[in-house]
Structures are given as structure tokens and as C-alpha cells.
Amino acid sequence: MNFIPKFGNLFFLQLLFLSLVGCSHKASAPSVAAPSPEQITGPSASLSDVLEKRILGYEFLKEDSQTESFVELNYFVNQLNSRFSFQNSLVHTLRRFPTGSLAGIEQKLKTSRETFRAARQAARAHKNTVLVIQNLKKLNFPSLQKVSFELTLAAGRKMSEPILQNISHGLLAASTTCASSAVYAGLGSTLESFFPDTQNFQLARDLYKQAIHCGSDESASKAAYRAAILSMLLNDCESASSFLDRASLSTEIKYLHSRTFYWLSKCKPNDGKPNRAIVSVYESYPLSYHGLLELQEKKTNLHKLITSHPEPSVQFRSLKNEEVNQLLRLAELLISAGKNQEAQHVLRKITPEKFEGLENSLLLYLAALNRRLEMGKESFQALAQALSRNPQLKSTSALLLFYPNNYFAMVEKYAKPYNLDPY
């Protein structure tokens, strides 16, 4: 009985590659020659074909390139084996016992370590929260200069409404002295839980304004967005526009830009001036909820819009990043050998930080590979990057790839007898 399938797979792969290319166990790191564009990209294929026919770029490599890929993978497997030397020696010991399992022992050790780490972090967080509460009550501004937004929220949740109000009034009264913008933004966010109380509404808005006055970091930008929303609730579009302009210029809250531009278009619908904020939210942020809202308000035929986009072509290799190409080759070989778990390990090395400079058509292929291995988050990240750069890639196949539907058939099967909407 194989108690350790994970490591057994590695040995199986090693034997497979030794038989195919005759590599020795002590393979050195291969030197990869700079490939020509013709060797790299392979023939063009549509995204729909890649998804339906489960096409791998490895299939288009020439024989010498395929051999080179086996050498790379053999080296990769050796690297993994060297890291698992202790575990491999333990495997032989555990196999003497019919109930022994390295995986089980590792899981127990991992669970105990994680439990201890979580308890230690919780104790440290509690200590820090208590200290922040003390400094807030004393209005100890020097000690509040580096307090984070998250720590302020944690402290705010442990205080009653009257205490929060007293602290907020005290901080605002000392308007010439600043705590960190995160303190004002965090307290304002905490007071929102007491809405629609008028006093807390005004107090939160004032705290957001003070956050903007005291800083220019992410917390100040988030405060600008929240101040804008509260201003619009008061029908004060002039103030809201000013706050939204501030938020739209921040590079630290790009995740709020789609909604920022959406609300700017409401406050500045026809001012007659060229304004970078008055743009189509859908064109700039094709994956956002507010982009869909804009289309709905314009009564756009979404089906017609999506089907009007041609199926995008997929590129199997990058012309700019050979490291990514090597990882793609390794993953494809593993998938061909039926070793999906190892292929997942390889593809996770192509992190979002490596997306910079990669071609959109290559990101589509990466997204398709990730989806094939049921790596939903990684597929989403690659596809989101490509579609954000070029909304015209948003075809029917791209949308089917974008939205998680690995288990849709099962959901649909069990929803139908109960007349439930499977979506």
C-alpha cells in the first residue's frame, strides 16, 4: 500500500523521465537557449478551442524542444526530492507499520503549529488593541501616529457608543494636531455601525474629513471615498465631487476606482468640461459591478454586446519571459502524465507579480490551464488582468472561463427538482 502518494508521484515521474530522455539522477540545471518566436508561440488557436479541445502548448513543440522540456522537468523533480530528504527517509520507517502515514503525522504537526501560532497572534493582537484603546482615551497623539486602520477598527469594536463619541469629539477638537489618518478613518468606519443616527452620521463625516486633512495614504483615500458617499446622501454633490476627485487620483485604492468613477458620473453628468473621471465605467472596468450597473441604466443589450466580440486568440508561450515559458512547459508535461497536483504546484509559481509584461493572449492560456486544474482563484487573477487591459477580449468563452462553474452541473441537477435557480 502506498501511504505517501505525494512523494510516490515524484519517484514515478523521475523514472518516467529517465526512461524517456536518459537523464541521470544528478542532473544539473539546464541551460535554455533563447527560442525564436516561431518556436515559442506555436500556431494560433481560439480560446474556445483551447477550452473545448483541452489543447496544451507542449503539443506544438519540436522534438528537440520536447526533449529539453523533459530535462527541465527531471531537474525540477530532483530539486523537489532534495527538499524532501527527511520526509523520504521517514517514509521507509512509517511503512513498517500498517497504520503509519506521513501525511497524517504532517497534518497533525501542521495543525498543532497553526493552533499555537494563531493563539500567539491573538494574544499579541489583544495586547495591541488594549494599548490603542488606552491611547485613544488619553488622546495620546504621539502614540497614535503609527496606528493602523485594522487596529483602530479592532479597538473601536470593543468600545461603547458613548465612549467612541467622546474620543471622536476629543480628536476633532485638537484639529491642529494629527493622529494617523488611519485612526480617523477607522473610528469613522466604526461609527457607521450606529447609522442612521444623525449625530453619528455627522461625526463620521467629520472624522473622514480630518483623515483627508492629516494624510495622503491609503486610509486617507478610503476616507475620501466614504466622505463622498455620505455627502451624496445629504444631496451635497459639490463636496462629494471634491472627495471623489481625490479618491480617483489615489493609486493605493485602485480597487475602489470603478465605483468612484461611477458616482462621479452621477455628480458631474453634464458639466461640459473634459474630465478624466467622466468615462465609461464599463470600458475602463469591464469586470466591475458598477460597470454592469452602468450598462443596465443605459438599457444595453448585454447578450448582444458580449456576442459581438470575436473569440480571442490564445498564445501558448511568451515572447518576453522565458522563466514563465519554462514553468508552462513543466506544467504541461505534468498534466500530460496525469500529475495534476504537481502541475498545480508549478503553475502557482506564476504569481500575479509575474503578469507584468506578459501578453494578454498568454494570460488567457494561463487562465485556461488554471481552470483545467480547478485552480479557480489563479484562473480568475490571470483572466482579470487580461480583460482589464483589453475589454474587447470579453467574449462568451472568456466569460464562461471567468465565472466559477466547475460544479454548475451538480448544482443544476439538485436545484431542478426544487424549482431553484441554479445561478
N, C-alpha and C positions, 0 to 999 in steps of 0.2 A: 504493500500500500504506500502511495506517495503522500507523505504528510505535508510536504513543502512544495506545493505546485509552483509557487513563485520562482524559487531557485531552480527547481527541476526544469522549468521552461528555459532558463538561461543556459543550462548544460545541454539541453536538447538543441537549442539554436546554435550553440557552439559546434556541436557535432555536425549539424546540417551544413554550416558554412565551411567547416574543414573539408567535408566531402565534396563540396561544390567547387571550391577555389584552392584547396590545398594550403590553407593558411596555417602557420604554426601557432601554438598556444601563446607564444611570446611575440605576438605581432606588435610592431611599432606603429606609432600614429601615422596614418597615410598622408602623403602629400597630394593635394588635389590640384590638378592643373586648371588654370583659368579656362572655362569652357566657352565655346563660341555660342552666339545667340541661337544658331540653328540646333545645336546640341542641347541647349538648355530648355527652351520654351516648349519644344515639341509642337505637333500640329494643333491648330486651334480647335476648341470644342466648346459647345454652348454649355451654360450652367445646367440647363435641363437635362442634357445628355449625360453630363458627369454624375448627376444625381440619380438618374434612372438606370444608366448602364454601369454605375459604380466604377467609373474609369479611374485608373491610377496613372500618374505621370511616369512611373517606372516602366510601364509597358512600352514607352516610346524611346527609351534609352538604347543606344547602340550596344553591341555585345561587350566592347571594351569598357564602356561606362557602367554596364551592369556588373562586370567583374570587379571594377573599382568600388562599386557600392557594397559588394559583399565583403571586400577588405575593410571598408569603413565600419561595417556592422560588426565584423569579427573583433575589431579593435574596441568598439563600444561595449560589446559583451564582456571582453576581458577587463575593461575598466570597472564594470559593474561587479564582476567576480572578485576583483581585488578589494573592493569596498566591503564585500560580504564575507571576508575570510573568517571572521569569528563566527558568524552565523552558520557558514558551511561546515565548520568543524563541529558545531553544536548539533547539526542535523544528524550526523552519524551516531552521536550519543543518544539522541532522542529516539532514533529508530529502533533501539533495543527494547523500548517499552511500547506495548501495543496502544497505549492511550497517549503517548507523548506527541506533542505538537509544538513546534517552534512558533508557529503563527499564534497559537493560543497563549503561549508564555509572553510573546512580544505584546499581544493585546493587553494582557493583564498589567505588564510593566508600563505600557503606554498610558493605560487608564489611571494607574496609581500616580504616575508622574504628572499627568494632566490635572488630576484632582488636587494634588499638592500645590501645583503651580497656580491653579485657579483660586485656591484658598489663600495663598500668599498674596496674590494680586488683589483679592477682595479686601484683605486686611489693610494693605497699603492704600487702596482707594478710600476705604473708610477713614483712615487716619488723615489723608489729604483733604477729604471732604469736611471733616470736623474742623481742621485748621482754617479752611476757606470760610466756613460759617463764622468762626471766631473773628477773623479779619474783616469780614463784611459787617458784623455787628459793631466792631470798633471803628469802622471806616478807616482802616489802616491802609491808606493808598499805596505806600511803598511796597507792601506785601501783596497788593492786588495788581501789580504791574504785569506779572507774567502768568496770571491765572488763565487757564484755557476755557473755551466755550463749554466743552463737555463737563469739566469740573464744576463750573458755575451752575450748569443745569442740575447736576447731582446734588449740589448744596441747596439749590432752590427747592428741590422736591422734598427736602427734609425740614423746610421751614413753613410756618403757617402763613396765611394770607396777611394778617396784620403786621407780622414781623417783616415780610417781604416788602410791604408798602412803606414801612418806616425806614428800612435800609435804602430803598429806591429814592425816597424823598431826601434822605441824607446825602446820597451820592450826587443827586442832581443839584442840591443846594450849593455844593462845593464845585461849581461849574468851571472854575479856573484851574482846578486840579483834576487830573485824569487817572483813572484806573485803566486797565487794558480794555480795549473796545469789546473784547470777548465777555467781560463782566457785565457791561450794559446790555449787550445783545442776549446773553444768557438769562439775565433777570427779566428782560422784556419778554423773551420767549416763555419763561415760566409763568409770568402774569397772564399770558394769553389763555392759560387754562381756566382763568376766572372770568373770561368773557361770557356774556355781553355786558358785564358790569361797567358802567360809564367811567368810574374813577380808574379802574384797572386798565381800561382801553386807553385813556389819555396818558396814564403813567407809562404804559408800554411804548406808546408812540414817542414820548419824550426821551425814554431810555434809548430807543433806536437812534434818535437824532443825536444824542450825546455820543453814542458809539461811532457815528459818522464823523463827529467833530474830533474825537480823540484818536482816530486811527485810519489806516488805509489798507488794512489787511483783509483776510477772508471774512472775519467776523463783522467788520465794518461794512463790507459789501453785502453780506447777508442781511444786516440790519437795514441797509438802504432799500433792499427789496421788500422787506416786511413793512417798513415805514411807508413805502409806496402803496402797498395793498391796504393798509389801514387808512391812508389818505383818500384812496378811491372810495372806501366805504363811507367817508364823510363827503363824497362828491367834490373833493378838492383835487381836481386833475392837474392843476398848476404845480402844486407841491409834489404830487405823485410823479409827474413827468420829470421833475428835477431829480428825485430819488432814483427813478428808473434809468435815467441817463447815466447816473453814477454807477449803478449796478451793471449796466450794459458794457461799460468800459473796463470792468474788472476781469482779469484773466484767471482769477482764483475761483470764480463761481461760474465757470462755463456751463455747468450742469443746470444753471438757472436761466441761461440766456434765452432759451426758446420761449419760456413764459414771460421773461422780461420784455422781449420784443412784441409778444402778443398783446400784453397790456399797454405797451407804449402805443401800439396802433389804435387802441381804444381811446387813449387820451389825446393823441395827435392824429386824428383821422384825415383831416384835410387842412393842414396849416399852410400849404402852398410852398413849403420850403423843402429842399433836398435834405433828407435826414437819414443817416445810416440805420437808424432804428426802425424806420418805417419801411420794412422789407417784408417780403412774403415769408412767413414763418415756415410754411411747408417747404419752400425751395431751399431755405437755409438749414432747416432742421426736419428733414423728411421722416424721421422716426419718432418725433415727439408727439405727445398727447395734444399739445396746443397747436401743432401743425395740422392734426386731424380736425381739431375744433374749427380752425380757420376754413378748411375745405368744407366742412359741414355748414358753416354760416354762409358760405358762398354758394351753397347748394350744388357743389361739384359732384359729378358722377364719378365716384371713386373707382368703380369697376372699369369704366371706360378709360380713366386716367392711367390705371395700372397696366391694363392690357394694351395700351398704346405704346408702351415701352418695349422695344425688341429685347429678346433674350440676350443677356451679356455673354461675351466670350470669356473663357477661362484660360489662364496662363499657368502652366504646370511648374515653371521654375522662374526665379527672379534673375533679372539681368544685373542686379545691383548688390545682392547679398548672397555670397557663396555659403556662408555659415547656415543660413536658412535653407538653402538648397540641399546641403548635406543632411540636415535634420529631416527634410521631406523625404529624401531617398531612404534613410533609415526607417522612417515610419512606414513607408510604402512596402518595403521588404518584410517588415514585421506583420503588416496586415495581410500580405500575400501568404505568409506562413501561418496565418491564423492566430498570431500572438497579439491580440488587440490590447491587452493590458500593458504590454511592453511598448506598443505603439503609442498609447496614451502618454506614457512616461516621456517618450521622445518629443511628442508634439507640444507638451506643456513647457518645453524649453523655448518654444517660440512665443515669448511673452508679449503683451501689448507694447512694451518699450521697444521691441524689435520691429513693430509695424511701421515706424517712421521710415520713409523712403521706399517701402515695398509697394509694388504696383497694385492697383485696385483689383485687377483681374487675378492676381496671385492670391490676394486676400479672399477672393471668392472661392478659390480652390481650397485654401486652408480652412475656410468655414465649412465647406462640403466634407472635407476629411474629418474634421472635428465632429460634425453631425453623424457621420458614418460610425464613429466610435462612441456615440452617445455622450459627447462632451458638450453639453448644451451651453454652458457659460462661455467656454472658449470659442464656440461657433458664433455665438452672439457678439462677442467682442470683435472678432475679425470682420464679420459682416457689417456691424455698426460702423466701423471705421471706413469701410469701402463705400457704404451708402451715404454716409455723412459727407464724404468728399465729392461724391457724384450721385445726386439723387436720381439721375436717369438710369442707373443700374437697378432701380427698384422695380423689377419685373415680377411676374407671377411666381416664377421659380424662386427668386430671391426672397419674396415674402413667405413662401412656404418653408424655406430654409430658416428664415429669421425667427418665426414664431415656433415655440416648442410644441411639437406634435408627435413625439416619439410614442406616446401611449394613447393617441387620439382614438385609434381603432378600438381599443379596450374600453375607453370612456364612452364612446358612441354605442358600443354593444350593450353596456349595462344601463345607459341612460334611456335608451329607446323604450324598454318595457314600462318605464315610469313616466314617459312623456316629458323627460327633462331635456333641456337644451344642452347638447354636448359641448357647446362652446362656453 
